[in-house]
Amino acid sequence: FLDELLGYKKSNSYLTVKGQVNESAKKFGLSIQERDFALQLFHERGLIVHLTATEALRNIVVIKPQWLIDALAKVIRDPGIHVDLKEFHKVGLEDDANELFKKGIASRDLLEYLWNHDQVDFLVDLMKRTMLMSEYGGSDRCLIPSFLQDEYTGDDKFNCTFNFSESFLPHGMFQRLVCLCVEYVSREKASNNSFTIRKNFAHFERFRGLKVELSEHEHMIRLNASEIGDVISVILSMVFKINSNVMNSRLKWRTLVLDESTGTFEPWQDIPQLESPALNLDSILDSL
């Protein structure tokens, strides 16, 4: 079955489960359950790429990883590299390209163009599941924080830190956290859920009803909220999600919260007056 699938490499970069994969499975007399088990096994051994979180992901089996790398490289690139906008002007997408390269906001039309209208739903879902992209304001636009270059230089107030000095704070960690936060606030039903995003900073006008700020500084991610107990459980769970899903649980950090009675930062579990609300965090994170 595997040899049959990989034999398509000569003419295909990916296969559809509803198409070639099903045909090959029937050829070998495999049931749907046996087919899915085989695909999972091949994926876990690095022989193919097959994700199952959404319908769009489930239907694609990547047999040439280079196709996937090339596709993602079109939207995950060094923003410092000069981009010739003439190409986008010719197809009427110059404004869309400017918004992506300056603000990190990608329109659906621009993504369709960059990906040659080839499996765009799959690639969007893949980037969302790997937390490289998030929905933006419930429209057909998406936020890709890795494109942001403007840095915040104002006052950096914070009353909680996630300190990664025991291991390291990898590039992209802060951007993925911002993606999850944007996705989260975009789904909150609030009349004013505006937010401001910079390369190293994010301000949310209403995050669980509160103003919340996140910033990246050296080996720390800093958090500032008026009612830290209402926010920290959600943000910390997002950090755990990124560590588990993307970083292979390699990261170690200390969560420190400002103890207002002493003016010092202490492990957040050691501050008795800090109360976090009862939240169904699994349902919150599974929905992101």
C-alpha positions in Angstrom: 0.0 0.0 0.0 2.8 2.4 0.9 4.8 1.6 -2.3 1.6 2.2 -4.3 1.1 5.7 -2.7 4.7 6.7 -3.0 4.7 5.5 -6.6 2.6 8.6 -7.5 5.6 10.8 -6.7 6.6 11.0 -10.3 3.6 13.0 -11.2 2.0 14.2 -7.9 3.1 16.1 -4.8 0.0 15.1 -2.9 -2.9 12.7 -3.1 -6.5 13.0 -2.1 -8.0 10.5 0.2 -11.2 10.6 -1.7 -9.3 9.9 -4.9 -6.1 8.0 -5.4 -5.7 6.9 -1.7 -9.2 5.3 -1.7 -8.5 3.6 -5.1 -5.2 2.2 -3.8 -6.8 1.0 -0.5 -9.6 -0.8 -2.4 -7.0 -2.4 -4.7 -5.4 -4.0 -1.6 -8.7 -4.8 0.1 -8.3 -2.4 3.0 -11.3 -1.2 5.0 -11.6 2.4 5.9 -10.4 1.7 9.4 -7.3 -0.2 8.0 -6.7 2.6 5.5 -6.8 5.3 8.2 -4.5 3.2 10.5 -2.0 2.8 7.7 -2.0 6.5 7.0 -1.5 7.3 10.6 1.4 4.9 10.8 3.1 6.2 7.7 2.7 9.8 9.0 4.2 8.9 12.4 7.2 7.4 10.7 7.7 10.5 8.6 7.0 8.7 5.3 4.0 11.0 4.4 2.3 14.0 5.8 -1.3 13.4 6.8 -3.1 15.5 9.4 -6.7 14.9 10.5 -7.8 17.9 12.5 -10.2 19.2 9.8 -11.9 17.9 6.8 -9.6 19.8 4.5 -6.5 18.3 6.2 -7.9 14.8 6.3 -8.5 14.7 2.6 -4.8 15.5 1.6 -1.9 13.1 1.8 1.4 14.9 1.1 3.9 12.5 -0.5 6.5 15.2 -1.5 7.3 17.3 1.6 9.2 19.8 -0.6 5.8 20.9 -2.1 4.6 21.8 1.4 7.8 23.6 2.2 7.7 25.6 -1.0 4.0 26.5 -0.4 4.6 27.7 3.1 7.7 29.6 2.1 5.6 31.8 -0.1 3.9 33.3 3.0 6.4 32.5 5.8 9.4 34.4 4.6 11.9 37.0 5.9 10.0 40.3 5.7 13.3 42.1 5.4 13.8 40.7 1.9 12.9 43.2 -0.7 9.6 42.4 -2.5 8.9 43.6 -6.0 5.3 44.8 -5.9 5.1 45.0 -9.7 4.1 41.4 -9.9 1.1 42.0 -7.6 0.2 45.3 -9.3 -0.3 43.4 -12.6 -2.9 41.2 -11.1 -4.6 43.9 -9.0 -3.3 42.7 -5.7 -0.8 45.5 -4.8 -2.9 46.8 -1.9 -3.3 43.2 -0.6 0.4 42.6 -0.8 1.2 45.9 1.0 -1.1 44.9 3.8 0.6 41.6 4.2 4.2 42.8 4.1 3.5 45.8 6.3 0.7 44.7 8.7 0.9 40.9 8.5 -2.7 40.6 7.2 -3.3 38.3 4.2 -6.5 38.5 2.1 -8.0 35.3 0.7 -7.5 36.6 -2.8 -3.8 37.1 -2.1 -3.4 33.6 -0.6 -5.2 32.1 -3.6 -2.7 33.9 -5.9 0.4 33.0 -3.9 -0.6 29.3 -3.8 -1.8 29.2 -7.4 -5.3 28.3 -6.3 -3.9 24.9 -5.3 -5.3 23.3 -2.1 -5.7 26.7 -0.4 -8.2 25.4 2.2 -5.7 22.7 3.2 -2.8 25.2 3.5 -4.8 27.7 5.5 -6.0 24.9 7.9 -2.4 23.7 8.2 -1.1 27.1 9.1 -3.9 27.6 11.6 -3.3 24.3 13.3 0.4 25.0 13.5 -0.4 28.5 14.9 1.3 30.4 12.2 -1.9 32.1 11.1 -5.2 33.1 12.7 -8.5 34.4 11.6 -8.6 38.2 11.6 -11.8 39.9 12.7 -14.1 37.2 11.3 -13.5 38.3 7.7 -11.8 36.5 4.8 -8.5 37.9 6.0 -5.9 36.2 8.2 -3.2 37.4 10.4 0.4 36.1 9.9 2.4 37.7 12.7 5.8 36.6 11.4 5.5 39.4 8.8 5.3 42.2 11.4 8.4 44.3 11.6 7.3 47.4 13.6 8.5 47.1 17.2 6.7 48.6 20.2 8.9 51.0 22.0 6.5 52.5 24.6 6.2 51.7 28.4 6.2 48.0 29.0 4.1 47.5 32.1 3.5 43.9 33.2 2.3 42.0 36.2 3.1 38.4 35.0 6.1 36.9 33.2 6.7 33.5 31.5 10.4 33.2 32.1 12.1 30.8 29.7 15.7 31.3 30.9 15.9 27.7 32.1 15.6 26.5 28.5 15.2 29.0 25.7 12.5 31.2 24.1 12.4 30.0 20.5 11.7 32.2 17.5 8.0 32.1 16.7 6.8 31.3 20.2 5.5 34.8 20.8 4.0 35.0 17.4 2.1 31.7 17.9 0.8 32.9 21.2 -0.4 36.1 19.6 -2.2 33.9 16.9 -4.0 32.0 19.6 -5.0 35.2 21.4 -6.3 36.8 18.2 -8.3 33.7 17.4 -9.7 33.7 20.9 -10.8 37.3 21.0 -12.2 37.1 17.5 -14.7 34.5 18.8 -15.7 36.5 21.9 -19.0 38.3 21.4 -18.0 41.8 22.4 -18.9 45.1 20.8 -15.3 46.4 21.1 -12.8 43.6 20.7 -10.2 45.6 18.8 -6.5 44.8 19.1 -3.1 46.2 18.1 -0.3 43.9 17.1 3.4 44.7 16.7 6.4 42.4 16.2 7.1 42.2 19.9 3.8 43.5 21.4 0.0 42.9 21.4 -2.7 44.9 23.0 -6.3 43.5 23.3 -9.0 45.9 24.2 -11.3 43.1 25.5 -9.8 39.7 26.4 -12.3 38.0 28.7 -13.7 41.5 29.2 -10.4 43.1 30.2 -7.6 45.1 28.6 -4.6 42.7 28.2 -1.1 43.3 26.9 1.6 40.8 25.9 5.2 41.6 25.1 8.4 39.7 24.2 11.6 40.7 25.9 14.8 38.7 25.8 13.9 35.3 27.3 10.5 36.3 28.7 7.0 36.8 27.5 5.3 39.5 29.7 1.7 39.8 30.5 -0.2 42.7 31.8 -3.9 42.6 32.9 -5.9 44.5 35.5 -7.4 41.2 36.8 -4.6 38.8 36.3 -6.4 35.8 37.8 -9.1 36.1 35.0 -6.5 35.9 32.3 -3.5 33.8 33.4 -5.2 30.4 33.2 -6.2 31.0 29.6 -2.8 32.4 28.5 -0.9 29.7 30.4 -2.9 27.0 28.8 -2.1 28.5 25.4 1.6 28.3 26.2 1.2 24.7 27.2 -0.7 24.0 23.9 2.1 25.6 21.8 4.8 23.7 23.8 3.0 20.4 23.3 1.7 20.7 19.7 4.7 22.5 18.2 7.7 22.4 20.4 7.6 18.7 21.3 7.3 19.6 25.0 10.9 20.7 25.1 10.4 24.1 26.7 10.7 24.9 30.4 9.6 28.1 32.0 8.6 29.7 35.3 5.3 31.6 35.6 5.8 34.5 37.9 3.2 37.0 39.1 3.5 40.3 40.8 2.6 40.1 44.4 1.1 43.5 45.1 1.5 43.1 48.8 5.3 42.8 48.5 6.1 44.3 45.1 8.0 41.2 44.1 7.4 38.6 41.4 6.5 35.2 42.9 5.5 31.8 41.5 1.8 32.3 40.7 0.7 29.2 42.7 2.3 30.8 45.8 0.1 33.9 45.9 -3.0 33.0 47.9 -5.1 36.0 46.9 -4.7 35.2 43.2 -7.8 33.4 42.2 -8.4 32.0 38.7 -11.9 31.3 37.6 -13.2 27.8 36.9 -12.8 27.4 33.1 -13.3 24.6 30.7 -9.9 25.1 29.2 -10.0 21.9 27.1 -13.0 23.2 25.2 -11.5 26.6 24.8 -8.2 25.3 23.4 -9.8 22.6 21.2 -11.9 25.3 19.5 -8.8 27.3 18.5 
